[in-house]
Amino acid sequence: MSGDVRAIRAIITADDLGLSPAVNDAVAELAASGTVTATSLLVGRDHAQAALELELPIAVGLHVEFEPAWLATAGHAEIEAAIEDQVDWMRTRAAPPTHLDLHTEALYGLGPEATRPGGVLMEAIAVAARHRLPLRLPRRLPDGTGAPAAHRLAVALADDSGVRLPETIHTDPRPVAAIDGPRDAARTYAAAVGTLPAGVSEFFLHPAVAEIDGLGAKRVWEFELLRDGLLRARLEAAGVVPTSWAAHGASPQEGAGP
């Protein structure tokens, strides 16, 4: 990126585009208002094509998604080909993705919903490198997520492959029953702002204009938080510059520590 690499920058992502009309409507409103800087598309969902037709004025990445039973037995070549197919789905519709991201349980192979021990780190990095796409793989591992040894190897491979990575990533992993309403949700993100290191970090939320799935009211609360500009205002008040992967040419090791 041009300018001071010591600057603190943040991508504000509205995830799960294409999941439902309620999500598409939320992302469209947030993109138009300028309160988010990126989104990522679930290309295998019924409302993915409708999402592209919105012609959103923000960066649109690819939210890679696998069928769990298939992932449990798939080989490396099959997984890499499946990611390539999803990239191609966007490229053939004149909407090449600006970045890649995956669910943590798929990327690292962790958590109660994970079906593939070890995850798909190598495959995701290979595809990201081939298409020169940033990948939502944080340089600094969040507490309680990922496998430290595998993470270190993956970051080294990403650097060697020229794949850009965020310094840190931030979301609210709590189920709706553990969140004490929208103010509690807002506090969680506000607390993370003061921890951001130099370089590019990412906040990713899962907004919808109505309750649609197991996340329940959490999606609506996160939509309201973003719609009201609370996260962006908190970032800007702290001197953090909103950005997206499509907005600059960050180097693979931008902001990396010694």
Stockholm file with secondary structure:
# STOCKHOLM 1.0

chainA/1-258         MSGDVRAIRAIITADDLGLSPAVNDAVAELAASGTVTATSLLVGRDHAQAALELELPIAVGLHVEFEPAWLATAGHAEIEAAIEDQVDWMRTRAAPPTHLDLHTEALYGLGPEATRPGGVLMEAIAVAARHRLPLRLPRRLPDGTGAPAAHRLAVALADDSGVRLPETIHTDPRPVAAIDGPRDAARTYAAAVGTLPAGVSEFFLHPAVAEIDGLGAKRVWEFELLRDGLLRARLEAAGVVPTSWAAHGASPQEGAGP
#=GR chainA/1-258 SS CCSCTTSEEEEEEEEEETSCHHHHHHHHHHHHHTSCSEEEECTTSTTHHHHHTTCCSSEEEEEECCCHHHHHHCCHHHHHHHHHHHHHHHHTTTCCCSCEEECHHHHHCCSTTCCSTTTTHHHHHHHHHHHTCCBCCCSSCCTTSSCHHHHHHHHHHHHHHTCCCCSCEECCCCCGGGCCHHHHHHHHHHHHHTTCCSEEEEEEECCCSSCCSTTTHHHHHHHHHHHTTHHHHHHHHTTCEEECGGGCCCCTTTTCCC
#=GC SS_cons         CCSCTTSEEEEEEEEEETSCHHHHHHHHHHHHHTSCSEEEECTTSTTHHHHHTTCCSSEEEEEECCCHHHHHHCCHHHHHHHHHHHHHHHHTTTCCCSCEEECHHHHHCCSTTCCSTTTTHHHHHHHHHHHTCCBCCCSSCCTTSSCHHHHHHHHHHHHHHTCCCCSCEECCCCCGGGCCHHHHHHHHHHHHHTTCCSEEEEEEECCCSSCCSTTTHHHHHHHHHHHTTHHHHHHHHTTCEEECGGGCCCCTTTTCCC
//
